[in-house]
Amino acid sequence: MDVNANEEVCPICEYEFPEQSSATSIVVVVMIILMLLWVIF
């Protein structure tokens, strides 16, 4: 069964998909950059 990727709730089981905030993504990118800099230097 095909499910639309943009849906907020699963039409089959009514599961509410978790939303990832943009702040979390920014923090992850910054942490990865810091770890790479730590390894290089």
The 8 nearest C-alpha neighbors of each residue, nearest first, counted from 0:
[[1, 2, 11, 3, 10, 9, 12, 4],
 [0, 2, 3, 4, 10, 11, 9, 6],
 [3, 1, 4, 0, 10, 9, 6, 11],
 [2, 4, 5, 6, 1, 9, 10, 7],
 [5, 3, 6, 2, 7, 1, 9, 8],
 [6, 4, 3, 7, 2, 8, 9, 16],
 [5, 7, 8, 4, 3, 9, 2, 16],
 [6, 8, 16, 15, 5, 9, 17, 4],
 [9, 7, 15, 14, 6, 13, 16, 10],
 [8, 10, 13, 14, 11, 12, 15, 6],
 [11, 9, 13, 12, 8, 2, 14, 6],
 [10, 12, 9, 13, 14, 2, 8, 0],
 [11, 13, 14, 9, 10, 8, 15, 16],
 [14, 12, 9, 10, 8, 11, 15, 16],
 [15, 13, 9, 12, 8, 16, 10, 11],
 [16, 14, 8, 7, 13, 17, 9, 6],
 [15, 17, 7, 8, 14, 18, 9, 6],
 [18, 16, 15, 19, 7, 14, 8, 20],
 [17, 19, 20, 16, 7, 15, 21, 23],
 [20, 18, 21, 17, 23, 24, 22, 16],
 [21, 19, 22, 23, 18, 24, 25, 17],
 [20, 22, 24, 23, 25, 19, 26, 18],
 [23, 21, 25, 20, 24, 26, 19, 27],
 [24, 22, 26, 21, 25, 20, 27, 19],
 [23, 25, 21, 27, 22, 26, 28, 20],
 [26, 24, 22, 28, 27, 23, 29, 21],
 [25, 27, 29, 23, 24, 28, 30, 22],
 [26, 28, 24, 30, 25, 29, 31, 23],
 [27, 29, 31, 25, 30, 26, 32, 24],
 [30, 28, 26, 32, 31, 27, 33, 25],
 [29, 31, 33, 27, 32, 28, 26, 34],
 [32, 30, 34, 28, 33, 29, 35, 27],
 [31, 33, 35, 29, 30, 34, 36, 28],
 [32, 34, 30, 36, 31, 35, 37, 29],
 [33, 35, 37, 31, 36, 32, 30, 38],
 [36, 34, 32, 38, 37, 33, 31, 39],
 [37, 35, 33, 39, 34, 38, 40, 32],
 [36, 38, 34, 35, 40, 39, 33, 32],
 [39, 37, 35, 36, 40, 34, 33, 32],
 [40, 38, 36, 37, 35, 34, 33, 32],
 [39, 37, 38, 36, 35, 34, 33, 32]]
